[in-house]
C-alpha cells in the first residue's frame, strides 16, 4: 500500500505506478503543472496548464487537491521555476530566439550612467574615433556577429582580406577609456565614432559601455541593425547613427587636431595648458594599422616619441585636460 507525502501519492516499493498516478505525481512536483501527450514527438511540458489533467489522468488521485506549502489557491505557478521546456521547434526558430535573447542582453548592458554632469558648452573636448572596424557578418548558425580577426579567420581568407584590419576591440578599449574618465563624468567630453564603412555614431556621455568585448560586440550588432540603442530603463537614447559628415556636428570655431606617430611631437600637458578654454576637437584612429586622414583636421600631433596605443594616447590627453581644469 502506498502513502501520501507533500508531493502527493507515492506507490509502494516494488510496484509500477499507474499512468494516472504518475501524471498526478509529476504535476504536484512541478507546482500544479501537468504533462501533455504529443504523439510521435518529444513530450512537451504544458507550462500554463493551470491544474489541467493529462490525457491519461481520468480520475482524481489521492493528494491531487493538496495545497502546496506556503502558497494559496490564487497563486499561479511560475513556468520558469524548475521547468524545462522541450519541443520540436525547428532550428531557424531557435536561432531567432537566440538572437532575440542576445539583443535583450545587449540592451540591458547599455545602462545609463546617472553620475555624469550636464554638458559644458564652454569647456569641452570633442573626440572623434575614426576608421573603427564595425562590420556585421552572418555566421553558419544564422546569427549576426561583429567581424573580428579571432573568430572569422576562414571568412577573411575566403574574401581575401587582411585580418589585421578587423579589430573592433580597439574601438571598445578607446570607448572604455573615454567614457570612464573623470572628464566625461564632469560633462566636458563629447564622443563620435565613425566606422571604416562611413557609419557615423553619436555616443551619449551617459552610456555605460559593457565591460567585456562579447557584450560590446552584441551591442554594436544591435546598433547597426536598429540604428539606435535606448536605455534599458527609460527612453533616453544612448547610441544612435547620425548623418554624415561629422563636420556638421562640430563647433564651427573649434580647433581640430589629428593624432599620429608621424605628427609634431609635443608635451601634451604643456600643449593643453596653452589652449583657450573653448571647445577643441581631436581625431584618433581606432584601427590597428593605417594613416589617419580626415578632411577636417588642421594639423597632426604626437604625444610621445614612441608608438602608443589609441587607448593610452587618449588617457594622456584626457589627463592633461583634467589637470588643467582641476577635475579630480
N, C-alpha and C positions, 0 to 999 in steps of 0.2 A: 504494500500500500504506500502511495506517495504522500507527500506532505506539502504544506504551503509555507513559503517564506516571503520576504519583502518583494521578491521578483515574481511571485505567483506560484503556480503549481509546479512541483518537481517530481518526476516519476520515480518509482522505486529503482534501486540499483539492479542491474542485470536485465532490465526490461526496456524495450524500444518504445519511445513515446509515440502516441498517436499524432498524426499530422496536424490536427486541430490544436492539440496541446502545444506542439512545437511553435506554431504561429502565434498563439496567445502568449507563450513564454517569451518569444523574441520581441513581441510588441511591448510587453511590460518592461523589458530590459532597456529598450530604446526610448522609454518615456512616453508610451502611448502611441507609438508609430508602428504601422503594420507593413507586411510584405505584399507585393502584388505578384501574381503569376504572369510570366511573359514567355509564352510558348515559343520554343525554338530559339530564344535569345538569352542573353545574360540576364539574370534576375535583377530587378530594379527595386530599390527601397523607395517606398512611397513616403516622402518626407512630409507630405501635407495630408495624410490620410485622416487625421483628427479622430483616431479611435476606430476607423472602419475595419471590419474583419476581413481577413484574406479569403480567397475563394473556397478553401477547404475548411474554414472556420465556421461551421454551420450552426453551432450551438454555443451557449455560454460555457465558460471554463471556470474552474474553481480559482478564485483570486483575480479574475479578469477585471472586476469592478473595484479593485482595491485602489484607494487614492495614493499617489506617490508621496513619499515622505517629504515634508517641507513645502508642499505646493497646495493649490486649490483647484477646483473644477474649472475656473475661468481661465487658467493659465494655459497657453498653447505651448507645445514642446518646441524647442529651438532646433531647427533642422541641422544646424552646424555642430550640435553637441554630440560627439561620438558617432556620427552617421557618415558612412562612406557612400557616396552616390555612384552607382555603377550603371552604365547604359551602353547602348550600341551606337553612339553618335559617331559620325564619320570624321576623318582626320581634319577636313577643312574647317569643320565647326570647332574642333579642339584648338586648331591654330588660331582661329579668330578669337576664341575665348582667352587664349594665352596672350595674344596681342592686346586685347582689351584690359587684361589684368596688368600687363606691363605699363600701359598708358596710365592706368589709375595710380600705380605705384610711383610712376614718374611725376604725375601731377601732385601727389602727396609730398614728394621731395621738394617741389617748388614752393617752399614755405616763405611767408612774408616775415622779414626781419623788422620788428617794431622798434628796434633801438636806433634806427637811422634817423638823424635830424632832418628838418626841412632843407631843401636845396638852397645853396647860397648863389646869388647871381653875380656878386662882385668878385669874391674869391672862389675860383672854380678851375679845376683841372679836368680836361676832356681827353680821354684816351680812346683811340681807335685801333682795334686789333685787326690787322689786315691779313688776307690770304689764309684764313683758317680753313682746314680741311673738314668740311661738314657736308658729307655726301652719303645718301642712303642707298643701300642695296638690299635686294630680297634674297634671303638665304634659301637653301634647299627645303627647309621645313616650312617655308612660306611666310616667315616673319621678316619684318624690315629691321635692318641693323645699320649702325653707323660704320661706314667703311674705315677700316684701320689695317695697319701693316701686320698685326699679330694674328688676327682671325681670318684674314682673306688673302693669304699668300697665293693660293691657287687662282683666285679671281684676278689678281694683279698679273700673274703670268699669262692668263688667257687673254687679258686686254692689253698686254704688252705695256704695262705701266710700272713705274718705279715705286716700290712700297715705301721708300723714304718720304714721299710726298703725301702719304696718308697717315698723318699724325694728329688726330683730333685731341689727343691727350695734352698737347701743348696749349691749346685754347682752354682746356679745363684747368690746367695749372695756373695760367695767367688770370683767369676769372676768379679763382680762389684767392690769389694774391691781391687782386684789386678790390673785391667786394668784402673781404675780411679786414681790410685796412682801416685804421682809425680815421683816415681822411674820408673814406666813404661813410663811416658811421657819423661823421660830423656834417654830412650833407654837402661836401665840397668836391665830389667826384661824379663825373658822367662817363658812361662806357658805351661804346658801339662796337659791334662785331660784324665783320664782313667776310664772307666765305670766298674761296677761290673761284666759285662759280658766280660770284657777284651778288649773293643774297645778303642784304643789309639787315642787321638785327639790333634793336634797341634793348639794352639791358637795364631793367629797373634797379635803382640802388637799394631797393627794399627786398630784393630776392636773396634767398639763402641757397647758394649753389650746392648741389649734392656733393657729399664728401668723396664718394667712390666714383671711379670712371664708368663703371657699368650703369649706375643710376644716371649719371650725366649723359651718357650716350642715349639712354631711353628718353630722357627729357628732350634732347636735341632732335631725335627722330619724330617725337610728337610735335615739336615746334615746326619742323619743316613740312609736316603734313597738315597741321591745323593752322599754321601761321600766327598762332597766339597761344600763350600759356597764362592762365589765370591762377590766382592764389587758391589753395585748397579750401580755405575758409574766407569767404568774401568774394567780391567781384573785381578786385584790383588786378590789372594786367601787369604781369611780371616780366614777360618776354613777348616781343612781337616783331614781325617782319615789317619793315617800313620801306618807303620809296627811296630809290637811288636818285641822284648821287648823295654821298654823305655831306657834301659841302652845303647843301640847303638846310642842314640841321645844325651847322656850326655857326657860332657868332661871327658876324662879318668882320669885326675889327680885331679878332683874336689872332695872335701869332701862332704859326703852325710849324712844328718841328717833326722831323723823322729821326729814327734811331737806326744806326748801322755801325758795324765794327770799322768800316772804312770812313766814317764821318769824322768831324772835327772833335778831337779829344778835349774834354772839358772836365773840370771838377764839378760834379753835379750839385754839391752844396753851394759853392760859390756862384755857379750859374743861376741857380734858383733864387738866391738872395738878391741878385741884380734885376730880376724880373719884376715888373709892376704888379700890384695886387688887382689883377683883372683876369678874365678867362684866357687860358692858354691851351693849345691843342698839341698832343704828342701822338705820333703814329708808331706802332710797334708791329713787327711781323710775328704772326702766330704759326709759322711754318718751320720745318727743320732746316731747309736749305733754300737759297734764292735771295734775290735782292729786292728790297722794298722800294717801290717807285710810284707812289700815288701822286696824282697831278696837283693836289692842293698843298703839298709840303714845300716850304720855303728853303730850308736848309737841314742838313743831317748832322746829328751829334753822336758821339761815342762816350760812354761813361767809364770806360776802362781800356787800358792797353791790351787787355786780354779779352778773348771772346766770352760773352756772358749769355746765359740762357735768358729768354724773354721774361720769365717769372722773376729772376734775380734782378735784372735791369729795372723792371717795374718796381721792385721793392726798394731799390736805391732811390729812384725818382720820387716815390711816394714819401719815403722817409725824409727826404730833403724838404718837401713842402710841409710836412707835419712839423718839422723843426722850425721852419720859418714862421709858420702861423701859430705856433705854440699849442699844437694838438698832442696831447699825451695819451 
